[in-house]
Amino acid sequence: MKKVHLWFYAIEVCLYFFLLYPLLYYFSRKVSRFSRLNKVRRFLGFISSATAGFFYSFSYEVPVDWSKTYIICPNHTSFLDISAVSVMITGNFAFMGKDELLENPVTRLFFKTIDIPLNRQSKISSFRAFKRAETYLKQGISMVIFPEGKIGDTYPPVLHSFKDGPFRLAIEQQIPIVPVTIRDTWKKMWDNGFKYGSRPGICDICVHKPIETSGLTVNDEDSLRETVFRIIQKEFRT
């Protein structure tokens, strides 16, 4: 039944994407329309998840003003994490993710327009991606960067070491970081679901207090990275 549920979810995601495609395409054409693109993306994430019985429960350490600019750093164990974060953020935002998402029929539109593809094996690709992220942050567009840089092969999942990029970017641009612990989406669908299938349920997400980077320097990068790692690890469920 878990395999049947996975195929049902995949089909209805494609169906909703097709129905919303005219709006998504129109709003993706200009940066000035990205805030409306995100509203449609948020609806797509919610309706496609809810139809398959996935719901997201958010708990906040403190209220987050999403009209401000942040670097959001969630852990990553499931394709559902993208929908969860899209539903969570009510402001303007963009994802940075692996360039393989350009091959996905649903995520391709976003990663060819608003989102930033990244090839971690290429220094040039990484440099261009983070320069574009800098531009977004200066324009008031928050960045969502999964600091692990991958969904690991270990099951049950563990929290993998964090990459330096988002923390260096936060310090250089003096932008607060919002750590996010996505506790248990993997229990509903691990990775893309191909191995174990999927099942409906409520996914718990903890949104931590923003960490200010004002006054920090590159010498504080390691400390900031470890602080965020410990915060997320403390709430992560295995």
VOGU-3710 file (C-alpha; in Angstrom, 3 decimals, decimal comma):
1> mkkvhlwfya> 0,000/0,000/0,000  2,914/2,389/0,648  4,020/2,018/-2,967  0,464/2,698/-4,161  0,316/5,786/-1,964  3,623/7,025/-3,399  2,368/6,697/-6,967  -0,871/8,433/-6,046  1,115/11,294/-4,547  3,410/11,569/-7,567
11> ievclyffll> 0,495/11,607/-10,006  -1,528/14,220/-8,153  1,542/16,478/-7,738  1,986/16,414/-11,514  -1,726/17,038/-12,014  -1,815/20,096/-9,735  1,396/21,368/-11,301  -0,155/21,072/-14,760  -3,317/22,893/-13,661  -1,310/25,705/-12,039
21> ypllyyfsrk> 1,335/25,860/-14,761  -0,048/28,954/-16,561  0,177/30,982/-13,326  3,551/29,518/-12,385  4,963/30,253/-15,817  3,657/33,827/-15,913  4,897/34,740/-12,437  8,293/33,112/-13,056  9,138/35,384/-15,991  10,229/38,432/-13,955
31> vsrfsrlnkv> 11,922/38,936/-10,597  9,252/41,504/-9,734  6,661/38,691/-9,871  8,574/36,226/-7,703  6,571/37,049/-4,571  3,394/35,982/-6,384  5,164/32,928/-7,785  5,912/31,910/-4,210  2,263/32,297/-3,240  1,295/29,866/-5,987
41> rrflgfissa> 4,176/27,561/-5,018  2,970/27,641/-1,407  -0,535/26,671/-2,515  0,856/23,901/-4,724  2,863/22,523/-1,809  -0,131/22,608/0,506  -2,795/21,198/-1,813  -0,610/18,435/-3,244  0,476/17,381/0,252  -3,012/17,559/1,761
51> tagffysfsy> -4,544/15,534/-1,067  -2,135/12,712/-0,233  -2,730/13,105/3,509  0,522/14,910/4,356  0,045/17,782/6,797  2,635/20,036/8,401  2,562/21,127/12,030  4,858/24,069/12,796  6,062/25,019/16,254  7,959/28,277/16,760
61> evpvdwskty> 10,411/29,108/19,531  9,573/32,760/18,865  7,320/34,376/16,248  9,188/34,846/12,959  8,567/37,956/10,886  8,724/36,511/7,382  8,683/39,990/5,849  12,344/40,218/6,900  15,236/38,618/5,037  16,800/35,397/6,357
71> iicpnhtsfl> 18,920/32,436/5,428  16,757/29,455/6,372  18,695/26,269/7,204  16,612/23,071/7,541  17,862/19,513/7,818  16,972/17,301/4,865  15,636/13,728/4,841  12,724/13,759/2,387  11,391/15,321/-0,805  8,506/16,467/1,422
81> disavsvmit> 10,911/18,944/3,039  10,603/21,205/-0,010  6,811/21,372/0,313  7,036/21,792/4,088  9,375/24,784/3,814  7,330/26,279/0,968  4,212/26,134/3,128  6,080/27,477/6,168  7,494/30,687/4,673  4,960/33,404/3,962
91> gnfafmgkde> 7,512/35,907/2,638  9,537/35,955/-0,564  12,181/33,228/-0,826  14,255/31,046/-3,119  15,856/27,633/-2,734  19,449/26,757/-3,457  19,733/23,106/-4,426  21,631/20,547/-6,467  21,462/21,024/-10,226  19,915/17,557/-10,613
101> llenpvtrlf> 16,604/19,243/-9,786  16,742/20,798/-13,261  15,886/17,314/-14,550  12,752/16,954/-12,415  9,601/17,875/-14,411  8,091/19,789/-11,470  11,127/21,495/-9,934  12,681/22,343/-13,318  10,548/25,482/-13,783  11,588/26,847/-10,399
111> fktidiplnr> 15,290/26,044/-10,796  15,390/27,654/-14,224  13,860/30,852/-12,827  13,613/31,770/-9,125  15,679/29,005/-7,503  19,459/28,603/-7,723  20,945/25,334/-9,024  24,331/24,349/-7,660  26,913/21,805/-8,733  29,074/21,273/-5,653
121> qskissfraf> 31,739/19,549/-7,747  32,350/22,755/-9,685  34,003/25,735/-8,013  32,715/28,008/-10,782  29,129/26,795/-10,293  29,399/27,286/-6,530  30,836/30,788/-6,941  28,075/31,828/-9,349  25,363/30,325/-7,160  26,465/32,174/-4,038
131> kraetylkqg> 26,949/35,445/-5,934  23,367/35,138/-7,144  22,262/34,372/-3,589  23,982/37,564/-2,443  21,984/39,529/-5,009  18,740/37,954/-3,811  19,476/38,774/-0,183  20,173/42,391/-1,085  16,806/42,454/-2,861  15,041/41,197/0,274
141> ismvifpegk> 14,565/37,612/-0,962  15,302/35,031/1,743  17,404/32,000/0,853  16,587/28,403/1,798  19,757/26,326/1,889  19,852/22,746/3,221  23,226/22,838/5,015  23,813/19,082/4,734  23,810/19,515/0,969  22,141/16,145/0,421
151> igdtyppvlh> 19,777/13,487/1,683  22,069/10,882/3,159  22,028/7,159/2,334  21,703/6,118/5,990  18,318/4,755/7,151  17,034/5,678/9,669  18,572/9,043/8,753  21,174/10,876/10,782  22,153/14,528/10,733  25,167/14,877/8,439
161> sfkdgpfrla> 27,905/17,472/8,778  27,057/20,928/7,458  28,658/22,693/4,519  30,306/26,063/5,078  28,480/28,003/2,350  25,304/29,220/4,070  27,180/30,327/7,182  29,843/32,219/5,285  27,076/33,864/3,233  25,157/34,840/6,370
171> ieqqipivpv> 28,229/36,435/7,923  29,318/38,232/4,769  25,849/39,679/4,228  25,085/40,100/7,962  21,812/38,192/7,521  20,154/36,251/10,377  19,975/32,462/10,121  16,772/30,596/10,957  17,551/26,970/11,918  14,677/24,600/11,155
181> tirdtwkkmw> 14,391/21,047/12,450  12,212/18,923/10,200  11,712/16,157/12,691  9,943/13,309/10,957  9,037/13,793/7,291  11,282/10,789/6,638  8,823/8,586/8,527  6,157/9,490/5,969  8,451/9,427/2,933  12,199/8,912/3,123
191> dngfkygsrp> 14,157/10,524/0,297  12,046/10,221/-2,883  10,049/7,315/-1,482  11,177/4,828/-4,133  12,673/2,390/-1,612  10,050/2,289/1,141  7,042/4,050/-0,344  5,075/6,660/1,567  2,221/6,991/4,031  0,023/9,881/5,140
201> gicdicvhkp> 0,504/11,629/8,459  1,359/14,840/10,282  4,927/16,076/9,926  6,380/18,028/12,854  8,627/20,986/12,094  10,358/23,133/14,707  11,261/26,668/13,648  14,002/27,938/15,922  14,793/31,453/17,031  16,683/33,440/14,366
211> ietsgltvnd> 20,413/33,741/15,042  21,762/37,221/14,444  25,045/37,522/12,556  25,494/41,266/12,934  29,066/41,926/14,035  30,322/38,414/13,234  33,364/37,926/11,011  34,707/35,034/8,947  36,584/33,920/12,062  33,174/33,074/13,599
221> edslretvfr> 32,092/30,841/10,712  32,961/27,512/12,354  31,329/28,506/15,617  28,136/29,600/13,842  27,986/26,372/11,839  28,404/24,234/14,964  25,792/26,269/16,862  23,189/25,692/14,143  24,124/21,996/13,937  23,614/21,509/17,690
231> iiqkefrt> 20,279/23,348/17,652  18,877/21,166/14,871  20,368/17,939/16,225  18,753/18,462/19,619  15,243/18,383/18,109  15,792/15,804/15,378  13,884/12,537/15,818  15,221/9,127/14,808
//
